[in-house]
Amino acid sequence: MAELNFKERQAGDVTILDMNGKITIGEGSVTLRSAIRRLLEEGKKKILLNLAGVGYVDSSGIGELVSSFTAINKEGGQLKLLNLTQKIRDLLAITKLLTVFDSYDEEETALNSYK
């Protein structure tokens, strides 16, 4: 099982996390949670998750995406998703969460969508 890794980069005031691996119960969802919490503590509230390298998300991973989304919203920030794989897109559609998240296929379009 590949654990979740990510590279962090800035595009203006937006923090992009290029994620690789799986967001699953245990390690993956904890990695995501601590990354998001740390960014919030640093005052980084515009966050774009690039999920191109994420092959699998389980229900716990979805739960973590939702709780990250909620935490960021509470702070007046925005969490958006980039490059959803078909599998993740289907999962978000089934769970009716596709409408909750702003998701994009083009990084530039995603970056331009932040106010």
C-alpha positions in Angstrom: 0.0 0.0 0.0 1.5 3.3 -1.1 1.3 5.9 1.6 0.3 9.4 0.8 3.0 11.8 -0.1 2.7 15.4 -1.3 4.7 18.3 -2.6 3.7 21.8 -1.6 4.1 24.8 -3.9 2.7 28.3 -4.0 1.0 30.0 -6.9 0.4 33.6 -5.6 -1.6 33.2 -2.5 -2.8 29.7 -3.3 -1.1 26.7 -1.8 -1.1 23.7 -4.1 -0.6 20.2 -2.7 0.5 17.7 -5.4 -0.6 14.5 -3.8 0.6 11.0 -4.6 -0.6 7.7 -3.2 -3.8 6.7 -1.4 -6.1 8.6 0.9 -7.3 5.8 3.1 -8.1 5.1 6.8 -5.1 5.5 9.0 -2.0 7.0 7.4 -3.3 8.6 4.3 -6.2 10.5 5.9 -3.9 11.5 8.9 -1.3 12.8 6.5 -3.9 14.9 4.7 -5.4 16.2 8.0 -2.1 17.3 9.4 -1.1 19.0 6.2 -4.3 21.0 6.0 -4.2 21.9 9.7 -0.6 23.0 9.4 -1.4 25.2 6.4 -4.3 26.8 8.3 -2.0 27.5 11.3 0.4 29.2 8.8 -2.5 31.4 7.6 -2.7 29.7 4.2 -6.4 29.5 3.5 -6.5 29.1 -0.3 -5.7 25.4 -0.9 -5.8 23.4 -4.1 -5.4 19.7 -3.8 -4.0 18.2 -7.0 -5.3 14.6 -6.9 -3.7 13.5 -10.2 -1.4 11.1 -8.4 -4.0 9.7 -6.0 -5.1 6.3 -7.2 -7.5 5.4 -4.4 -9.6 7.1 -1.8 -11.7 5.1 0.7 -14.7 6.3 2.7 -12.3 7.5 5.5 -10.4 9.5 2.9 -13.6 11.1 1.6 -14.5 11.9 5.2 -11.2 13.6 5.6 -11.7 15.6 2.4 -15.0 16.8 3.8 -13.7 17.7 7.2 -10.7 19.5 5.6 -13.2 21.4 3.4 -15.3 22.3 6.5 -12.2 23.4 8.6 -11.0 25.7 5.8 -14.4 27.2 5.2 -14.7 28.0 8.9 -11.5 30.0 8.6 -12.9 31.8 5.6 -10.7 30.0 3.2 -11.4 27.8 0.1 -10.4 24.2 -0.7 -10.7 23.1 -4.3 -9.8 19.9 -6.1 -7.7 19.5 -9.2 -7.3 16.6 -11.6 -9.7 14.1 -10.1 -9.2 10.6 -11.5 -12.3 9.0 -12.9 -12.5 6.7 -9.9 -12.5 9.6 -7.4 -14.9 11.6 -9.6 -17.3 8.6 -9.5 -17.0 8.2 -5.8 -17.7 11.9 -5.2 -20.7 11.6 -7.6 -22.1 8.6 -5.7 -21.7 10.3 -2.4 -23.3 13.5 -3.8 -20.2 15.4 -2.9 -19.2 16.3 -6.4 -21.5 19.4 -6.0 -19.9 20.4 -2.7 -16.4 20.6 -4.0 -15.2 22.9 -6.7 -13.1 20.6 -8.9 -11.1 21.5 -12.0 -9.2 19.8 -14.7 -6.9 22.7 -15.5 -4.6 24.2 -12.9 -4.8 27.7 -14.4 -8.6 27.7 -14.4 -8.6 26.5 -10.8 -6.2 29.2 -9.7 -8.2 31.9 -11.5 -11.3 30.7 -9.6 -10.0 31.8 -6.2 -11.3 35.2 -5.1 
